[in-house]
Amino acid sequence: MQKPKDLIELSYLSEAISDMSFLGLMRLLEAARNYNQKHGVTGILFYDNQEFGQIIEGERADVMNAWRRIQDDKRHHRIQLLEIREISERSFPGWLLRFYGGESIARDYPALAEMVGGLDKHSRALLNKMRSFEQ
């Protein structure tokens, strides 16, 4: 049985070096899903207007290894760690990584529509609202 203190959630924002194509985003997502599946990491990724927001969760060592990979990824910069917190259970247990672009966030979560189009401007509010929808 996994102890609650072994689980953490990490959230961050970053900016893409250049506007990513749909194919580029799908390649990124596939590579992240493969890595996450092998390492027991789950989470959610947002991309809108060259900005990423992500929540990743799992055992501390696995999340911190994923975080190091994220920081070393040259496709983005201005990486801003929002929060690392201990959690008692995963918010996204069935998601190896789920991707949301601006249009799909607004469609699937109408309450978030006014926050799309600048993740950095509304970062904490957006991530906190997404957490609350998934629980």
N, C-alpha and C positions, 0 to 999 in steps of 0.2 A: 504494500500500500504506500502510495506516495504521500509524503508529509506536505502539508500546505506551505510550509516555509520554503520548500524546494521550488515552488512555482513563482515566476515573476512575469510581469508585463512591462514592456518597454515601448514608449511612443516617441516618435521624432518627426520632424519636417525637414525637407531639403528641396533644392531647386535643380531641375534638369539643366545640364550644360547647354543643350539645345532642345528645341521642341521635338518630342519623340513621335515617330510615326506609329501607326497602329501595329504594324508588323514588329517594330522595335519593342513596343510595350508587351506584345504577346510573347516575344522571345524572353524578355526580362521575367515575365510572369511564369513561364514554363521552367526556366532555370531556377527561380526562387521556389516554386512548388517542389521540384525534384530535390533540392537541397533540404527544404523544410521536412519533407516526408522522411528522408534518411535520418534527420536529426531531431524529430519529435517537436518541431516548432509549428505553431499555428498562428493565424492572424488575419489582418485585413490591410489592404493597400489602396490608397486613394491617389488619383492623378488628375490634376486639373490645371490648365494654363501653365504648364512647365513646372508645377509644384507637386511634390510627393508628400503624403502624410501616411504614416504606417504605424500600426500597433502589432507587435509580435509578442508571443507568449509561449512559455514552456519552462523546462527546468533551467535554473540559473545559468549553468555552464553552457548549455545549448544556445540560449538566448544571447549570452555575451559573445559567443563565437560568431553567431549570425550578425550581431552588431558590429563586430570587427570587420567582417566581410562587407557590410553595408558602408562603413566608413571608408574602406579602401576602394569602393566602386567609383570609377572615373566618370561615370555617366551623370553624376550629380555632384553638387557642392553646396556650400552654405548649410551644412548639416547642423540642425539644432535639436539636441536632445530635450524632449519635453518632460519626461518622467520615467523613472524606473520604480516599480512598486511591487511588493509581495502581494500575491493573490491566493485565495483558497481554492479557486477553481477557474478553469478557462472560460472566457466569454465566447470564444470561437473554436470549440473542440472539434468540430467536424470540418473545419476549413484549414487546409494546408496553406492556403493563402487565397483570399477572395479579393478580386480587383474591382474597384469602382472608379469610373471616370466621371467627370462633372455631370454629363447628361444622365447617366444611370443613377447617380446619387440623388439628383432632383426627382427623377421618375419614381424610384423605389422608396425614397424617404422625403416626401414633399415638405415636411417640416424643416428640412435642411436646405431647401432650394435657395434661400436668401444668403446662405453661407458659401455657396459654391462660386468659384470665380476669384479665388484669392485665399487659399488655405492658410497662408501666413497671417492674414488679417483676422481670421476667426478660428485659429488653430485649436486652441483648447476647447472652445465651445463645440466645434465640430466633432472632435475626437470624443468628448464626453457624451454628446448626444448619440453618437454611433454606439458607444458602449452601452448606453441605456436601451437602445432599440434591440440589441442583440441578446440581452439577458432575459 
